[in-house]
């Protein structure tokens, strides 16, 4: 039996911490707000025990938010990134109400961030 080298939990944790620091520096409080939104509303129920596990997903969502013009764009970004990270099968567990709530919360936080950035 061939075993693949899998990253250790310590290595994964360290990578998440490094990513978190980079994005916190760039986005400030927005990063923490979005991480908490994804953790609390988790539209497909993947990380119920640790908000830090959403760091990779958030790292791919955040840069794309600049292209969003309306809430539907934000929802599409969230769906595309969840599909990218978890595949179509996992999206079968999608809770539409939680997705809507997450989209509204992300839009609100993003708009606040843009307002603060421009003043």
VOGU-3710 file (C-alpha; in Angstrom, 3 decimals, decimal comma):
1> xxxxxxxxxx> 0,000/0,000/0,000  1,369/3,401/-0,980  0,857/6,214/1,480  0,756/9,777/0,340  2,398/12,421/2,434  -0,415/14,421/3,956  0,206/17,730/5,666  0,158/17,497/9,408  -2,470/19,286/11,404  0,279/21,543/12,770
11> xxxxxxxxxx> 1,403/22,395/9,230  -2,173/23,099/8,108  -2,734/25,248/11,175  0,448/27,199/10,487  -0,559/27,759/6,859  -3,992/29,015/7,950  -2,358/31,392/10,462  -0,024/32,791/7,801  -2,905/33,285/5,355  -4,988/34,900/8,070
21> xxxxxxxxxx> -2,210/37,383/8,877  -1,812/38,326/5,203  -5,514/38,924/4,707  -5,940/40,681/8,042  -3,211/43,091/7,039  -4,864/43,768/3,698  -8,534/43,804/4,705  -8,477/44,580/8,430  -11,652/43,881/10,374  -13,508/42,815/7,208
31> xxxxxxxxxx> -11,520/39,599/7,136  -12,581/38,626/10,658  -16,187/39,612/9,989  -16,411/37,466/6,860  -14,712/34,543/8,565  -17,291/34,730/11,351  -20,167/35,016/8,848  -19,018/31,909/6,982  -18,557/30,005/10,232  -21,894/31,020/11,765
41> xxxxxxxxxx> -23,975/30,578/8,605  -21,967/27,776/6,908  -24,323/27,249/3,917  -23,234/23,644/3,309  -22,434/22,591/6,873  -18,754/21,785/6,439  -17,009/23,482/9,372  -19,232/23,459/12,410  -16,442/23,322/14,966  -13,695/25,744/13,884
51> xxxxxxxxxx> -13,947/29,082/12,063  -10,245/28,876/11,171  -11,031/26,078/8,724  -12,751/28,638/6,473  -9,469/30,504/5,893  -8,720/28,889/2,486  -12,248/29,496/1,189  -12,233/33,084/2,384  -8,808/33,620/0,824  -10,303/32,844/-2,595
61> xxxxxxxxxx> -13,573/34,725/-2,030  -12,192/38,001/-0,708  -10,234/39,131/-3,784  -13,238/38,369/-5,995  -15,613/40,613/-4,039  -14,207/43,670/-5,815  -15,919/42,399/-8,978  -19,324/42,085/-7,290  -21,838/44,774/-8,175  -25,032/43,322/-6,686
71> xxxxxxxxxx> -25,981/40,707/-4,089  -26,464/38,085/-6,811  -22,792/38,524/-7,734  -21,749/37,907/-4,127  -23,948/34,821/-3,921  -22,433/33,527/-7,155  -18,903/34,058/-5,815  -19,737/32,170/-2,609  -21,300/29,292/-4,562  -18,436/29,076/-7,054
81> xxxxxxxxxx> -15,809/29,020/-4,336  -17,681/26,451/-2,240  -18,027/24,299/-5,372  -14,331/24,768/-6,099  -13,325/23,677/-2,593  -15,917/20,961/-1,960  -17,317/19,861/-5,319  -20,845/19,592/-6,631  -21,757/16,681/-4,376  -21,232/18,724/-1,248
91> xxxxxxxxxx> -23,390/21,511/-2,686  -26,289/19,062/-2,643  -26,365/19,852/1,105  -26,743/23,561/0,397  -29,130/25,355/2,726  -30,600/28,120/0,546  -31,802/30,130/3,541  -28,331/30,096/5,101  -26,810/31,039/1,732  -29,178/34,007/1,460
101> xxxxxxxxxx> -28,385/35,086/5,030  -24,645/34,738/4,377  -24,941/36,732/1,134  -26,785/39,572/2,866  -24,279/39,642/5,740  -21,282/39,556/3,376  -22,753/42,354/1,243  -23,353/44,473/4,326  -19,824/43,928/5,651  -18,298/44,508/2,206
111> xxxxxxxxx> -20,221/47,754/1,644  -19,178/48,998/5,081  -15,556/48,141/4,253  -15,796/50,077/0,945  -17,353/53,077/2,696  -14,608/53,091/5,323  -11,889/52,663/2,690  -13,080/55,608/0,619  -13,335/58,072/3,497
//
